[in-house]
Amino acid sequence: MLKEFKEFAVKGNVVDMAVGIIIGGAFTTIVKSLVSDVLMPPIGLLLGGVDFSQFFVVLKEGAKAAGPYATLSDANAAGAVTISYGVFINSVVSFVIVAFATFMLVRSINRLKRKEEAAPKPAPSTKECPECFSAIAIKAKRCPCCTSVLPVAAEEAQ
């Protein structure tokens, strides 16, 4: 079992996946900061100074202090049960940005792969004898195996 695990762990795909997960975690942290620190404040300002992270609904007041609560952190400190839909909005915006960036990356990789696949194939160097079906040189006029006379191709006739 240990041998099988070593084979699994050192396969190229597993290592690539691990690197992708690590980079994805770091990328998620950057996007989360981008959303909460860069994008949402101007959007909130345009909407009249609204801070989306502070949108919440109190389901049950806290045992330590009664509401109303000015901020989400005040409600959490009081032990109130809340639905933090503003944090959810920030998370949705973060997800959309990560999904779009991932889509653009995969799209670029797929375009590169298509260009590699579409590379022209080299011209054939052999053809098949119509009589004995053996492979012969493309410029041959007679088959070396059966000595039959080969038909002249349109390109050769010119």
C-alpha positions, 0 to 999 in steps of 0.5 A, spaced: 500 500 500 505 504 501 508 503 494 502 504 491 501 511 495 508 513 493 506 512 485 500 516 486 503 522 490 509 523 485 505 522 478 505 529 474 498 530 475 497 530 482 503 534 483 500 539 478 494 539 482 497 540 488 501 546 485 494 549 482 490 548 489 496 552 493 496 558 487 488 558 487 488 559 495 493 565 494 489 567 488 483 567 492 486 571 498 488 576 493 481 576 490 477 577 496 482 583 498 480 586 491 473 585 492 472 587 500 478 593 499 478 596 492 471 594 489 466 594 494 467 601 497 467 605 491 460 601 489 458 602 496 460 610 495 456 610 489 450 607 492 450 613 498 455 610 502 453 603 503 458 598 506 455 591 504 459 587 509 455 591 514 448 588 511 445 583 516 438 581 519 438 579 526 434 573 527 435 573 535 438 578 539 444 576 543 444 574 551 450 579 552 446 586 549 440 587 546 439 590 539 439 594 535 446 593 533 450 598 529 455 593 526 455 586 524 461 585 529 457 588 535 451 583 533 456 578 533 460 580 540 453 580 543 452 573 541 446 575 536 444 570 531 444 574 524 444 572 517 450 576 514 447 577 507 452 583 505 458 578 507 454 573 502 454 579 497 461 580 497 463 573 497 458 572 490 462 578 487 469 574 489 466 568 486 464 571 479 471 574 479 475 568 480 470 564 475 471 569 470 479 569 471 479 562 471 475 562 464 479 567 461 485 562 463 482 556 460 480 559 454 487 562 453 490 555 454 485 552 449 486 557 444 494 555 444 492 548 444 488 549 438 493 552 434 498 547 436 493 542 433 492 546 427 499 546 425 500 543 418 502 536 416 508 534 412 506 532 405 506 525 404 513 522 402 510 515 399 503 513 396 500 506 395 501 502 389 493 500 386 495 493 384 499 490 389 498 495 395 505 496 397 508 503 399 512 506 394 516 513 393 511 519 391 515 520 385 515 513 382 512 511 375 513 504 376 512 499 382 518 496 384 514 490 387 510 488 381 513 493 376 506 495 374 506 502 371 503 507 376 498 513 373 500 520 373 498 524 378 495 531 376 501 535 379 506 531 375 502 531 369 503 539 369 
